[in-house]
Amino acid sequence: MTTIINALLAVAVVTGALVATSLDRRVAVLLGAAGSTAGNFLTWLVAPGAWAQVPLVPWLAAAAGTVALIALWSATRLWSGIFEPPRAPRDDDTAALVTVGAES
């Protein structure tokens, strides 16, 4: 039971550290929680004995999973224009000059 609590604490701390240093907090929560959870899960699949017996392994797995997911997210943003922010609206100067009355 303490191993699960240690892993959950690792996920929470890594996610919190990422959120505290990020400008986009919603994306940071998503990347931190998903990355650290996936890192812990994959480590548990590959080396369950080390994950359960060495208290530092879930913390390393959480950090590594988050770094890997951030790298994947960055590569996806670089490759695809899906995540580009919308363009800033241009100033419409077509109605800047208005002539009232007839010219002589």
N, C-alpha and C positions, 0 to 999 in steps of 0.2 A: 504494500500500500504506500509506503514511503517513496518508492521508486516512481509511482504514478504522480504523487504530489510534487516530487522533485522535477519531473518532466513538465507538468503543468505550470509550475513556478518558472521554469526556464522559458517556456513559451510566453508567459505573461511578461517577464522581465525583458526579453528580447523585443517583443512587440512594443512594450512601453518605451524602451530606449529608441526604437526606430520612430515612433510617433513623436517623441519629445524633440527629435532633431530634424523632423521633416516639415516641409512647407505645405505639402498636401496630406493632411492627416488621415483622410478617408482611405486613400491609396496605401498609406503607410500601415494602417490597421490591417487592411486586406493582405498586403505583402508580408507583414510581420507574422500575423497569425497563421496564414496558409503556409508560408515558407518554413517556419519553425515547427509546425505540426507535421508537415511532410518530411522534414529532416529527421525528426524523432521517429516517425513511423518507419521510414526506410532504414534507419539505423537499427531499429528494433527487429526488422525483418532480416537484415544481414548479420547482425551480431547481437542476438538477444541476451546472451550471457554478459557481455561487456556492458550493454545498455542497462541491465538490471543491477550489476554488481559494482560498477565504477560510477560514483556520483557525478563526476565531471562529464561523462559521455553525453547525457541528454542536453547539457548546456552547449557543448561543442556541436552537437547535431542540430540544435535549434539555430545557432549562429550560422552554421554552414548552409542549412536549408534556406534561411532567409537571404543570405548572400547569393546563393544560386538562383533563387526566384527573382531577386532584384536584377541580376544579370540577364536572366531570360526576359524579364519585363522591359529592360532597357534595349535589348536587341530587337524585341518586337516593335517597340516604339520607333527605333531607328529604321527598321525595315519597312514599316507600314505607315501610311499617313492617316490611319484611322484615329489615332489618339492626338492628332494635332489640334491645338486650340483653335476656335473659330477666329477668322480674321476680324480685325478691328473695323468698325464701320467707317467708311470714308466720309469726309465732309462733302456735302452736296452744295456746290456753289453755283448751281444753275439759276437759282432765283435770287442771287445776291444783288443784282441791279434791277430796279423797277422804275420804269419811266411812267410818270403820270401826266396826262395831258399831251397835247400835240406840240411838236417842235416847230419853231418858226424859222 
